[in-house]
Amino acid sequence: MEPTLEILKALSDKNRMRVVAALWRFDELCACQITELLNVSGATASRHLGILQKTGLVESRKEGRWVYYKIKNR
């Protein structure tokens, strides 16, 4: 599928759009903060973050036990 269409589909979900907006505002958030922000289970937040990473909108880095997410190439 075309990359632009993949990005638009990813952003069509309210929770994923909220994640992108939060990352735009705060630069970087850990997975636990995103889970709390969305008020969903860790597995659900992980699924949303995986979709955003697959499209190339979001990237992650691991620091010890924590995983931090940010907007890619910001």
N, C-alpha and C positions, 0 to 999 in steps of 0.2 A: 504494500500500500504506500502511497505517496507520503513522504515525511510531514508535509504541511497538514495533510488530512489527519495523520496520527496525532499530531500536536493538538489540533482542534478537537478531536475526539477526547483526548486526555483532559483538556480544559473544560469540556462540556459537563463534567461532574462537579457538583457544588463543593464537595469536600476537597477534591484536588485543586480547585480554584482557590479555596481558602488556604491550602498549604502554600501555593505559589504566592499569594498575597502576603502571607505571614513571612515567608522567606525573603520576599522583596523588602519588607519593612525591617526585619531584624537581621538580615544578612545570613545568619546561620542558626539553626536550631537542632537540638538533639531529638532523637526518635521519641523519647518519653515526653518531651514538650509538645511535639506534634500530635501524639496520641491524646494528650490531655486537651489540647486545643480543639481537636475534632470530637472529643468525647465518645471515642469508639475503642474497641479492643485493640491490642497491639498487632494482632494478625490483620485486622482490617486496615489499620494505618500503614502497615508494611506493604499490603497489596497496592494501596494508592501510591505510596512512594516508589514502589517497583515500576508501576506504569509510568510515572513521571520520569524515572531514570531511563526507562527504555526509549522514551521519546527524545531524550537528551536535554530536557529542560532542567533537570536537577541532578546534582552529583553528591556523592557521600564520601566521607572519610571516617576511618575508625581510629579511636583514641582509647586504648585500653578496652574496657567493656562497653564504651559509649560509641554510638554512631551518630555523626553530625551530618546534616544536609544543608545544601545551599543551592542557589540558582547557578547553573553552569555558566561560566565565562562572564560573570557579572563584574 
